[in-house]
Amino acid sequence: TSTMHRLLLVCALGSLALNAQVKIVALGVSPADIKEYQSVTNLAKIVPATKETVMKELADADAFIGEITPEMVKAAPKLRWVT
């Protein structure tokens, strides 16, 4: 649910952010949910992705929201958190 994802986002930011903005790639997330997640904090940039753009966006992502594949993990050397 949206509330659960919001809570997980707050927890993840606590473990990821050390004075730097974190990039969170979101695949299959509605625009309304992206807006809600972004409203949680300014320490993270929530980047919506499509099947066409997800591999490019993962190259410098710290976290990922959505269904991830082994190929996506390989494309994300900085990835530290997935939900």
Accessible surface in RSA format (square Angstrom, percent):
REM  Atomic radii and reference values for relative SASA: ProtOr
REM  Chains: A
REM  Algorithm: Lee & Richards
REM  Probe-radius: 1.40
REM  Slices: 20
REM RES _ NUM      All-atoms   Total-Side   Main-Chain    Non-polar    All polar
REM                ABS   REL    ABS   REL    ABS   REL    ABS   REL    ABS   REL
RES THR A   1   124.41  88.5  86.36  87.5  38.06  90.7  93.89 126.1  30.52  46.1
RES SER A   2    38.38  32.4  29.65  39.6   8.73  20.1  30.90  65.8   7.48  10.5
RES THR A   3   105.99  75.4 104.31 105.8   1.67   4.0  69.05  92.8  36.93  55.8
RES MET A   4   115.94  60.0 110.59  73.2   5.35  12.7  85.45  72.7  30.49  40.4
RES HIS A   5    58.91  32.2  57.10  39.7   1.81   4.6  38.28  39.4  20.63  24.0
RES ARG A   6    88.74  37.3  88.74  45.2   0.00   0.0  18.02  24.6  70.72  42.9
RES LEU A   7   114.96  64.0 110.73  79.2   4.23  10.6 114.43  80.4   0.53   1.4
RES LEU A   8    57.68  32.1  57.56  41.2   0.13   0.3  57.56  40.4   0.13   0.3
RES LEU A   9     0.65   0.4   0.65   0.5   0.00   0.0   0.65   0.5   0.00   0.0
RES VAL A  10    74.83  49.2  70.28  63.6   4.54  10.9  70.84  61.6   3.98  10.8
RES CYS A  11    78.04  59.0  61.40  68.5  16.64  39.1  30.86  78.2  47.18  50.9
RES ALA A  12     1.67   1.5   0.00   0.0   1.67   3.8   1.64   2.3   0.03   0.1
RES LEU A  13    10.96   6.1   9.12   6.5   1.84   4.6   9.55   6.7   1.41   3.8
RES GLY A  14    62.91  77.6   0.00   N/A  62.91  77.6  39.69 108.9  23.23  52.0
RES SER A  15    80.91  68.4  50.73  67.7  30.17  69.5  51.49 109.6  29.42  41.2
RES LEU A  16    11.11   6.2   5.64   4.0   5.47  13.7   5.64   4.0   5.47  14.7
RES ALA A  17    16.38  15.1   2.69   4.2  13.69  31.1   3.23   4.6  13.15  34.8
RES LEU A  18   145.37  81.0 124.84  89.3  20.53  51.6 130.64  91.7  14.74  39.7
RES ASN A  19   155.70 107.4 115.35 111.5  40.35  97.2  31.57  76.0 124.13 120.0
RES ALA A  20    64.05  58.9  57.32  88.5   6.73  15.3  63.34  89.2   0.71   1.9
RES GLN A  21   111.57  62.4  80.46  58.8  31.11  74.1  28.29  60.2  83.29  63.2
RES VAL A  22     4.13   2.7   2.68   2.4   1.45   3.5   4.13   3.6   0.00   0.0
RES LYS A  23    36.99  18.0  35.86  22.0   1.12   2.7  25.33  22.8  11.66  12.4
RES ILE A  24     0.00   0.0   0.00   0.0   0.00   0.0   0.00   0.0   0.00   0.0
RES VAL A  25     0.00   0.0   0.00   0.0   0.00   0.0   0.00   0.0   0.00   0.0
RES ALA A  26     1.37   1.3   0.00   0.0   1.37   3.1   0.00   0.0   1.37   3.6
RES LEU A  27    29.22  16.3  23.94  17.1   5.27  13.3  23.94  16.8   5.27  14.2
RES GLY A  28    79.26  97.7   0.00   N/A  79.26  97.7  42.68 117.1  36.57  81.9
RES VAL A  29    30.83  20.3  10.56   9.6  20.27  48.8  14.44  12.5  16.39  44.4
RES SER A  30    52.76  44.6  41.20  55.0  11.57  26.6  43.96  93.6   8.81  12.3
RES PRO A  31   116.74  85.1 107.12  97.6   9.62  35.0 111.92  92.4   4.81  29.9
RES ALA A  32    74.57  68.6  59.98  92.6  14.59  33.2  67.45  95.0   7.12  18.9
RES ASP A  33    40.42  28.3  40.42  40.2   0.00   0.0   0.05   0.1  40.36  40.3
RES ILE A  34    22.34  12.7  22.34  16.6   0.00   0.0  22.34  16.1   0.00   0.0
RES LYS A  35   161.23  78.7 154.81  95.0   6.42  15.3 102.43  92.2  58.80  62.6
RES GLU A  36    55.71  32.0  49.46  37.4   6.25  14.9  25.77  49.8  29.94  24.4
RES TYR A  37     4.36   2.0   3.59   2.0   0.77   2.0   0.09   0.1   4.27   5.3
RES GLN A  38    62.11  34.7  55.87  40.8   6.24  14.9  42.09  89.6  20.02  15.2
RES SER A  39    77.16  65.2  39.82  53.1  37.34  86.0  47.98 102.2  29.18  40.9
RES VAL A  40    39.91  26.3  11.46  10.4  28.45  68.5  15.22  13.2  24.69  67.0
RES THR A  41    29.89  21.3  17.82  18.1  12.07  28.8  21.90  29.4   7.99  12.1
RES ASN A  42   126.01  86.9 109.31 105.6  16.70  40.2  39.80  95.8  86.21  83.3
RES LEU A  43    80.78  45.0  80.38  57.5   0.40   1.0  80.78  56.7   0.00   0.0
RES ALA A  44     0.94   0.9   0.94   1.4   0.00   0.0   0.94   1.3   0.00   0.0
RES LYS A  45   111.83  54.6 111.68  68.5   0.15   0.3  63.29  57.0  48.53  51.7
RES ILE A  46     6.02   3.4   0.54   0.4   5.48  13.2   0.54   0.4   5.48  14.9
RES VAL A  47    21.75  14.3  21.18  19.2   0.57   1.4  21.75  18.9   0.00   0.0
RES PRO A  48    81.37  59.3  68.36  62.3  13.01  47.3  68.69  56.7  12.68  78.8
RES ALA A  49    10.36   9.5   0.00   0.0  10.36  23.6   0.97   1.4   9.39  24.9
RES THR A  50    71.57  50.9  67.39  68.3   4.18  10.0  69.63  93.5   1.93   2.9
RES LYS A  51   175.09  85.4 154.69  94.9  20.39  48.6  99.20  89.3  75.89  80.8
RES GLU A  52   151.56  87.0 114.69  86.8  36.87  87.8  68.88 133.2  82.68  67.5
RES THR A  53    55.73  39.6  54.52  55.3   1.22   2.9  53.35  71.7   2.38   3.6
RES VAL A  54     3.63   2.4   3.63   3.3   0.00   0.0   3.63   3.2   0.00   0.0
RES MET A  55    83.67  43.3  78.84  52.2   4.83  11.5  75.69  64.4   7.98  10.6
RES LYS A  56   161.85  79.0 145.25  89.1  16.60  39.5 105.57  95.0  56.28  59.9
RES GLU A  57    36.15  20.8  35.72  27.0   0.43   1.0   0.96   1.9  35.19  28.7
RES LEU A  58     0.00   0.0   0.00   0.0   0.00   0.0   0.00   0.0   0.00   0.0
RES ALA A  59    55.90  51.4  46.82  72.2   9.09  20.7  47.05  66.3   8.85  23.5
RES ASP A  60    70.58  49.4  68.89  68.6   1.70   4.0  27.16  63.9  43.42  43.3
RES ALA A  61     0.00   0.0   0.00   0.0   0.00   0.0   0.00   0.0   0.00   0.0
RES ASP A  62    10.35   7.2  10.35  10.3   0.00   0.0   0.47   1.1   9.88   9.9
RES ALA A  63     0.00   0.0   0.00   0.0   0.00   0.0   0.00   0.0   0.00   0.0
RES PHE A  64     0.00   0.0   0.00   0.0   0.00   0.0   0.00   0.0   0.00   0.0
RES ILE A  65     4.74   2.7   4.74   3.5   0.00   0.0   4.74   3.4   0.00   0.0
RES GLY A  66    24.53  30.3   0.00   N/A  24.53  30.3  16.95  46.5   7.58  17.0
RES GLU A  67   151.87  87.2 136.10 103.0  15.77  37.5  55.39 107.1  96.48  78.8
RES ILE A  68    46.85  26.7  25.50  19.0  21.35  51.5  25.50  18.4  21.35  57.9
RES THR A  69    52.48  37.3  50.15  50.8   2.33   5.5  49.08  65.9   3.41   5.1
RES PRO A  70    93.26  68.0  87.05  79.3   6.22  22.6  92.53  76.4   0.73   4.6
RES GLU A  71   104.55  60.0 101.85  77.1   2.70   6.4  50.93  98.5  53.62  43.8
RES MET A  72    21.31  11.0  21.31  14.1   0.00   0.0  21.31  18.1   0.00   0.0
RES VAL A  73    76.56  50.4  71.82  65.0   4.74  11.4  71.82  62.4   4.74  12.9
RES LYS A  74   168.92  82.4 136.07  83.5  32.85  78.2  93.26  83.9  75.66  80.6
RES ALA A  75    29.63  27.2  13.77  21.2  15.86  36.1  25.23  35.5   4.40  11.6
RES ALA A  76     5.26   4.8   0.00   0.0   5.26  12.0   0.00   0.0   5.26  13.9
RES PRO A  77   113.68  82.8  71.20  64.9  42.48 154.4  83.14  68.6  30.53 189.8
RES LYS A  78   104.78  51.1  96.27  59.1   8.51  20.3  69.66  62.7  35.12  37.4
RES LEU A  79    32.99  18.4   8.74   6.3  24.25  60.9   8.74   6.1  24.25  65.2
RES ARG A  80   140.16  58.8 101.63  51.8  38.52  91.7  64.38  88.0  75.77  45.9
RES TRP A  81    46.53  18.7  40.90  19.8   5.63  13.2  28.12  15.0  18.41  29.9
RES VAL A  82    66.75  43.9  39.79  36.0  26.96  65.0  39.79  34.6  26.96  73.1
RES THR A  83    42.31  30.1  14.63  14.8  27.68  66.0  30.73  41.3  11.58  17.5
END  Absolute sums over single chains surface
CHAIN  1 A     5080.5       4095.1        985.3       3246.4       1834.1
END  Absolute sums over all chains
TOTAL          5080.5       4095.1        985.3       3246.4       1834.1
